[in-house]
């Protein structure tokens, strides 16, 4: 679903439709998009504190949407995020070995 939503967002960026909230965000510029991302992040926090799981799900969905708009506005994609997550996971699976601290090898 996230890829499908991102595709719709990309389409609205390329073909802004009258009355489209997404097109309005793009037209408003990056600062407006950033404000919405920040606002939605705060709403996730507030929902988590005392509004129940359904509200958390709703607010996280809003945060994901606005984050996807931000990525699109910067020419980034979900693939960029997935690549970074994959890189981090791979790095954790195969952490670099620091040989400089291993005196058993006689290296200093």
C-alpha positions as CSV (number, residue, x, y, z in Angstrom):
1,X,0.0,0.0,0.0
2,X,2.8,2.4,0.7
3,X,4.2,2.0,-2.8
4,X,0.7,2.5,-4.2
5,X,0.2,5.7,-2.1
6,X,3.7,7.0,-3.1
7,X,2.8,6.4,-6.8
8,X,-0.4,8.5,-6.3
9,X,1.6,11.2,-4.6
10,X,4.1,11.3,-7.5
11,X,1.2,11.6,-9.9
12,X,-0.3,14.5,-8.1
13,X,3.1,16.2,-8.1
14,X,3.4,15.8,-11.8
15,X,-0.2,16.4,-12.6
16,X,-1.7,18.7,-9.9
17,X,-5.4,18.5,-9.8
18,X,-7.7,21.3,-8.7
19,X,-8.8,20.7,-5.1
20,X,-6.1,18.1,-4.4
21,X,-4.7,18.4,-0.9
22,X,-1.4,16.7,-2.1
23,X,-1.1,19.2,-5.0
24,X,-1.7,22.0,-2.5
25,X,1.1,20.8,-0.2
26,X,3.5,20.7,-3.2
27,X,2.5,24.2,-4.2
28,X,2.9,25.5,-0.7
29,X,6.6,24.4,-0.7
30,X,8.9,22.5,1.5
31,X,8.5,24.6,4.6
32,X,4.7,23.8,4.7
33,X,5.4,20.1,4.1
34,X,7.9,20.1,7.0
35,X,5.4,21.8,9.3
36,X,2.9,19.1,8.5
37,X,5.4,16.3,9.1
38,X,6.3,17.9,12.5
39,X,2.7,18.4,13.4
40,X,1.8,14.8,12.5
41,X,4.9,13.5,14.5
42,X,3.6,15.4,17.6
43,X,0.1,14.0,17.1
44,X,1.6,10.5,17.1
45,X,3.2,11.2,20.4
46,X,0.0,12.7,21.9
47,X,-2.1,9.8,20.6
48,X,0.3,7.3,22.0
49,X,0.2,8.9,25.4
50,X,-3.6,8.8,26.0
51,X,-5.8,8.3,22.9
52,X,-5.8,4.5,22.3
53,X,-4.3,2.3,19.6
54,X,-6.8,3.2,16.9
55,X,-5.8,6.8,17.2
56,X,-2.1,5.9,17.1
57,X,-2.7,4.0,13.8
58,X,-4.6,6.9,12.3
59,X,-1.9,9.4,13.3
60,X,1.0,7.2,12.1
61,X,-0.9,6.8,8.8
62,X,-1.0,10.6,8.5
63,X,2.7,10.9,9.4
64,X,3.6,8.2,6.7
65,X,1.5,10.1,4.1
66,X,3.2,13.5,4.9
67,X,6.6,11.9,5.0
68,X,6.0,10.4,1.5
69,X,5.0,13.9,0.3
70,X,8.3,15.2,1.7
71,X,10.3,12.4,0.0
72,X,8.6,13.1,-3.3
73,X,9.2,16.9,-3.0
74,X,13.0,16.2,-2.6
75,X,13.1,13.7,-5.4
76,X,13.5,10.8,-3.1
77,X,11.6,7.5,-3.0
78,X,10.6,4.6,-0.9
79,X,13.3,2.7,-2.6
80,X,15.9,5.1,-1.1
81,X,14.5,4.4,2.4
82,X,14.4,0.7,1.8
83,X,18.0,0.7,0.6
84,X,19.1,2.6,3.8
85,X,17.2,0.2,6.0
86,X,18.7,-2.8,4.2
87,X,22.2,-1.3,4.5
88,X,21.7,-0.8,8.3
89,X,20.4,-4.3,8.7
90,X,23.3,-5.7,6.7
91,X,25.8,-3.7,8.7
92,X,24.3,-5.1,11.9
93,X,24.5,-8.6,10.6
94,X,28.2,-8.1,9.7
95,X,29.7,-5.5,12.0
96,X,33.1,-4.3,11.1
97,X,36.0,-5.9,13.1
98,X,38.2,-3.4,14.8
99,X,41.6,-5.0,14.7
100,X,43.4,-2.1,16.3
101,X,42.2,-3.0,19.7
102,X,43.0,-6.8,19.4
103,X,46.4,-7.3,21.0
104,X,46.2,-11.0,20.4
105,X,47.0,-10.3,16.8
106,X,50.0,-8.2,17.8
107,X,48.7,-5.2,15.9
108,X,48.9,-1.7,17.3
